[in-house]
Amino acid sequence: MPALPHPLTLEERLLAENRWRARRAAIGESMFLGAGHAALLLLAVWAWLRLDAGVFAAMAARVELQATSATLAVLVATAWAMRQRLARDARRHARSSQAALPIWRETQRRRDTRVRTRFALALTLGAAAAWALIALHDAQAATRIAAALRFALLAAWLAIVFVPAPPLGPDRLDAASARLARVPRWIDRLAARDLPHLPQWWWQRAASTWMRGRAATALGAGLLLAPSEAVAVVVPLTLLALMALVNALDAAHRLAGEVLRLLAERPPGARRLWRNLWPLQLVLAAMAALLVLGVLHLLGAGVAVLLATAAAILLIAQIDFLLALVLRRRPERLPIVRLQTGLIAIAVAGAFAPLLLVGAVAGWIWLLRRVLREDGDA
Amino acid sequence: MLEIAGLRVERGGRAVLDGLDWRVERGEWIGLVGANGTGKSTLMAAIVGLVATQAGRIRVGGHDLAEQTAAARDLCAVAIAPERLPDGLTVRQLLELVHAARGLPVAAMAASLQLAERLGLTPWLDAFLGACSLGTRQKAGIVAGLAPRAPLWLLDESLNGLDPVSAYAFKEFLAEQQGRGDTAIVLATHGIELAERLLTRVCVLREGRIGEDVDRARLDAIRADPAHSVEAVLVAAMRHS
């Protein structure tokens, strides 16, 4: 049998072509998005450069001491992440429109190679970017870290190439789907009466989305930090958990549009959606806030900073949630509006920071009133 | 074409199919009927290896599904369920995807476009699937799924959502295909009125197995008897459970 292209590879290619076409058709918007993201990136680099450079020499010394354990940790984490990616790809295929197509051995081998290559590329680029960011501060420390971790990178590549794909029969895929479908019991307590299953569905979809997201694969990066002191263990793990929660929140907010399709016969209005989803949304946001506060506390932040941070996280999450509800019929607009709002917030903060709080609260009230005004079902 | 022996499939700890034996030959157009939850869709999915089986053997065209999955699936054409279609592709792109993934000859695309024309899908070829109605997505799933013209066609509730004109055209198309004698068509459906005129065999799923198998001779006998209707016979068979 000739080596046919894998349907997922074809689908990805066609979807990318369509996205590119849509981006070209809306050239003004695309340029704004590009410029906006570039501005945010520059701001992030600027903030990074303001960190104390002395940290990196200490970090280099620690990495040199723990090079062997770091290599081992990277090997295990990369092997695990690679298997997860291959399993996820198989699950994605099993759920796709082409699940019943014959996939010949050579076709599957090529698909696996593609998944492995992309992972290796992402890992290498990530390592290079991390190295460049450290080198911007302290070139000598960056060189020492790179030298200490050269075998870790090699171990990661070897794991990516040689780790076998997990068994992918329908029994395994069924079990994995069942695991993802499990919902914690406390979710039921947050459900309203009129759409009792909506929070469960929201949780399931958000959970499966973050499993596909960055948090799982960031584990390797987290393990790179040597566990020589409590903060060095707790902070990266807490940050990973935070990434997972932020991913879940982001996924949950973006699902507002999908609810309309799910309940196509009688799509609920914004007010009804808000009423059914706000408790779970608040719990997720509060969990994210708690994690951030934990990290800040470990780093020695004062009570005022902690309170302000908690309020900011809850407010930002609320505004994003309400924006997603308002834009539920045009979910593709959400990233653009998020970027616009973020840029405006940064500009306002740069000009006169206290105004940002007033603006954010006013924006939240305005959005809430707009959502609550939409009384009837859509 | 299709042989199933002792098939057992459990979903959520419950045996949906239990000890199911079944044979399907080329030239048959089988209606697979049964009450809700009797396992029609599970059986259709099991035939192409999309659900885990606890026991039994499935052979398609002599290929064991568990051992030679790709070879067995290569003999199947499965209409794609509308909810599985990717929103971000156009109908034409979906067809191109299926044709490329199965390595079909150029002439096959002409045949697919012809079927699209018969089903009234042509005006929607360049529309995004996400923007199509349920009926249009159903048609797209049928045309894409049947593109390979493999010897075993599996259609799970594929008439759902089709407008009467398209449904009629599709039934005529299936009847023509059955008349050629080289294809086995299995249609899981609640539309048992099809049995009055078109189907060559009707199998009633009951308690996890084929509870009633109404073959061509028996169908012809019932059709010839003005005192009976196939629909009434099948409803009685389903009620039996």
Interface residues (C-beta under 8 A of the other chain):
Chain A: M1 P2 L4 P5 H6 P7 L10 E11 L14 L15 N18 R19 A94 R95 S96 S97 Q98 A99 A100 L101 P102 I103 W104 R105 G169 P170 D171 L173 D174
Chain B: V48 G49 L50 V51 A52 T53 T69 A70 A71 A72 R73 D74 C76 V78 I80 R84 L85 P86 G88 L89 T90 Q93 L94 E96 L97 V98 A100 A101 R102 G103 G141 A144 G145 L154
